[in-house]
Amino acid sequence: MEYEPDGAQELLIDSAQEKTAKHTRHLLLSARFTFVFFHGLLIISMSVALQWQTATSWWLVFLPAWLGDALSLLLVVISWFGSCPYIHLCLQERQARLGDGNPSILTEILPDIFFGILSFIYLILALIGEILLCRYLARLQKAPTAAPTSCAVFLIIVSLLTCCRGVCIFTSGEIFSLLGFGALTSITLSLSLSESLFHTAWAIVLPWLPVVAALQVALFCRWKKLRAVLCREERILRVSEQLLLSVIFVTLAVLVLELSPYHVGLAGAEAGTAGMVLGSGLACLALLRGRMVVVESRFGSLPERLLRHELRHEASSMRSSVISGVGAEVPLGMSAITVPETSSQMV
């Protein structure tokens, strides 16, 4: 029978604890992508109900939203404790970070836990707003003049929080700012227009056209900046993301035209088809983003790779400048040596 060394088991335990270093960040990102994915399914569900003109209950139509919110809340709560083994190991070693590739518990993990708590509050507010919106849509069939005041208040708070997240935090700031601005504009239009929500749906969808266009430009600029450090799969994923955003933009334009009062034809059926394409694009976009996170965790974070690339570029440029400077000094040294020899020969 073979016995393991005395420290082998402790090394295995330390390695298992160290693997949980990025669990909090990954769980929070999973909650974000789950929220977007299931709300893409919500758009598909609402589009199917609109296309087939069925008398399905709105509470059943909103079933993807209830599932997405519940799963997102669960992932956020789990994220609070995801990196606790790594934190415990760091406290035992009396260090803020173990290894070069692991996050610091002071500057990365604890802020992630704090933002996880804020994310929990954010999701609760979004869930309350969606419940009130579903109740409003159910009442709208009986009372067409009902106003969406109660649900709009919570959705405006959610939109403002999204904008604040984009303004206050640099990471992905332009994405959250644009999404928050688009949601805030749509809700404001829904409150300002006096007609029913079904008759003014085109005006509510309209602000998302410039938002998606600006989002595509921002992501393209980021891709251009990071192109030198991206692997082949990441480049394919970034190109696929641009194509999906183009499809979403065209679908939104078609949806605005079909829902407008100047459209002639069966607007409900055609808008339902466009809505299903829109929801499918949004769900695929969440899956693409999730795959990007998996690839990034395998090759290292993009800021670190970009920093290493810039340092290598500066080192190579400094090396070439030193070599060129040495090459320029060599002839001067040779001339300083040959001048006395020629003068001595003349004497």
N, C-alpha and C positions, 0 to 999 in steps of 0.2 A: 504494500500500500504506500502510495506516495503522499508526502505531506507538503503543503504549500509553505513558503517562507512566512515568517511571523508578520511582516508588513504587507503581504500581498492582499489580504482581506481589507486592510485599512485603505490601501491604494484603490481598490475597487469601489469602496464606499465613497471615497473622495471623488472619484471619477463620476459616479452616479449623481452625486450632489452637484458637481460642477456642470453636468449636462443640463441642469434646470436653470442655468443662468439667464437664458433668453426666453423662458416659458411665459413670463408675464407679458413681454412685448408681443410675442407670437399669438397669445390668446386674445389680447386686445385687438390685434389686426384681424384675427379670425372673427371676432364679434362684429367688427366693422364690415367685413366682406359678407358675412351672413346677413346682416341688416340690409345691405344693398341687394343681395341676391334674392331674398324673399320679397323685397318690395318690387323687384322686377317681375316676380311671379304674381304679385298683386296687380300690377298693370295688365298682365295677361288675363288674369281672372276677371277684372273689370271689363276688359275689351271683349271677352267671350260673352259676358252677360249683355253688353251693349250690342254686339253683332247679332246674337240670336234672339234678342228682345224677350228674354225669359223673365218670369216673375220670381226669380230666386231671391231669397232674403239677402240683404246687404251684409248681415252678420256672417253668412256663409261665404259671400264673395270676398270678404276681408280675412278669410281664414289664413292665407299666406302671411299676412301682416301679423296676425296673432302668433303664429308659429315662429316667424322671424324675430319678433320682439322677445318672445320667451327664450329662444336659444341664445340670442345676443345678451340678454340679461344674465343667463346662466354662465356664459363664457366670461363675461366681465367679472362676476363674483369669483369664479375659479381663478381668474388672473391675479386677484389680490394675494393668493397663496401659492401661485405657480412657482415662484423663484425663492420660496422660503428655505428650502434645503441649501441652496447656494448662499443665501444670506447668512444662514447659521454657520456654514463652513467658513465664510469670510470673517465672521465674528470670532470663531475659534482661532483662526490664523492671525487675527488682529490686523487685517488688511482690508482696504476698500475694494480691491480688485484682485482676482487670482488669474494669472495668465494675461497675455497681451490681447487675445481675441475675445475675452469675456467682458461684460459690462461692469461698470462701477456701481456699487449699491447706493452710493451717495448722489451721484450725478445722473444716473440712468434708471436704476430699478425703482428706487423710492419715488422719483417724479412720475414714473409710469404707474405706480400704485395709486398715487394721488389723482392722476388723470383718469385712472380706472374708476375711482369713486365719483368723479365728475361725470364720467360716461354713464354710470348707473343712473344718476339723477337726470341726465339728458334723455336716456332711453325711457325712463318713467314718464317724463313730460311728453315725449313723442307718443308713447302708448296712450296716455290720457287724451291727447289731441286726436289720435286716430279713432278712439272709442267715441268721442263726441262727434267726429266727422261722420262715422258710420251711423250714429243715431240721427244726425241731421239728414243724411241721404234717405234713411228709412222714413223719416217724417215728411220729406219733400214730396213723396208720392201722394200723401194725403193732403198736405198743405203746401202748395207751390210757392207761396209768398213767405215762407219761413226764412229767417236770416241766419247765416252760419257764424254768429257772433261768438258763442262760447268756444267752439272748436278753433276759430281763428285766433283767439287770444293765446291759446297754448301753442299753436303752430307758429305764431309770430315769435313767441319766446324761444322756441326751438330754432327758428331761423336766425334770430339775433345771436344765440349762443354759437351757432355754426359760424357766423361772421366773426364773432370775437375769437373763436378758435383759429381762424385763418389770419386775423390781424395780429394776435398776440404771440403766436408760435410760428416760427419760420418754416419748420418742416411741413411740406405740402400746404403751405399757407394759401397759395393762390387757388388751390382746388376747393378748400373749405370756404374761402371768401366768395368765390363765384357761385357755389351751390347755395350758400346762405342768402346771397343777393337775389338769385333766381327765385328761391322759395318765398322770400319776403315780398318781392314784386308781384308774384302770382297771387299771394294771399291779399295783398293790398288792392289789387284789381278786382278780386272776387267780392271784397267788401264795398268798393266804390261803385261798382255797376249795379244798377237797380233791377235788372232783369234776373230771371231764374238762372241757376248755376248751369243747367243743361244748355241754355241758349247763349251763354257767354263763355263756354268752355274754350273756344278758340282764343279769346283774349287772355285767358289764364295760361294757356300753353305757349302763347307768343313770346313771353320774355325768355323762355328757355332756348330760343334760337341763338341770340347773341351769347348766352352763357356757354352753350356747347361749343360755339365757334371760338370763343376766348379760351375755353378749357383746352381745346385741341391745339391752339397756338402755344399755350403755356407748356403743355406736355411735349410738343415738338421741340421747343427751345431747350427744355430739360434733356430730352433725348440727344439733341445735337451736342450739348455740353458734356454728356456722359458717354458719348459714343466710343471714345478711345478706350474706356475701361470695361465696356460691356462684352460679355461672351456671346457666342453665336445664338444660343437659345434666347438670351435676353433681348438681342436685337430683333429676332423674329417676333417675340412677344410685344415689343414696342411698336413694331410696324403693324401687327394685328390690332393693337389698341387704337392706332390712328385710323385704320380701316373701319373698326367698329364705331368710333366716334363720327366718322363720315356717314355711316349708315344711320346712326341715331339722328344726326342733323337733318338728313334728307327725309327721314320718317317724320320728324317733328314738323318740317315744312309741309309735307303732305297732310299731316293731321290738322294743321291750322287751316289749310285750304278746304279740307272736307268738312270741318266744323264751322266754317264761316257762314254767315247768313246769305252770302252771294253764291254759295255752291248749289248746283242743280243736281238732284239725284238722291239716292238713298244714302244719306250721310252717315246714318247709324252703322250700316253694314261695312261700308268702306272705312270709316274711322275705327271700327273694331279690328279690321285687318291690320291697319297701320299701328294700332295700339299693341297688338300681339307682337309685331316686329319690334316695336320700341321696347317692350318688356323683355323680349328675348335678348336684344342687344345689351340691355342693362345687366341682365343675369350673366351673360357671357363676359361682360366687362369685369364683373366681380370675380369670376373664375380666373380670368387672365391676371388680375392683380394678385390673387392668391398664389398663382404659380410663380409670379415674379418674386414674391416674398420667399418662397421655397428655394428658388435658384439663388437669390441673394444671400440667404443664410448658409448656402453651401460654398459660395465663392468669397464671402465677406461682404460687409456693408459697402454701399456705393460711395459714401463720403470718405471712408478709409482708403478704398481703392483709388479714388480720385486724388487724394492727398499723396499717396505713394507714387502715383504717376507723375504728379507735378514735381515731387522731390527728385525723381529720376531724371525728369526733363531738365530741371535746374542743374543737377549734378553733371549731366552730359554736356550741357552748354558751358558750364564753368570749366570742365575738363578740356573742351575744345578751345576755349579762350586761353587757358593756360598753355596748351600745346602750341597755339599760334604765337603766344607771347614768347615762349622759349625759342621757337624758330626764328623770331625776329631778333632775339638777343644774340644768337650764335654768330651771325656775320659781324656784328659789332665787336664781339670779343676777338674774333679772328683778325680783324683789322687793327685792333689795339696791340695784338701780339706782333704782327708783321711790320708795323711802322718802325719800331726800334731796330729790327734786323736790317731793314733797308738803309736806315740812317747810319748804322755801324759799318755797313759795307761801303757806304760813300766816304766815310772817314778813312 
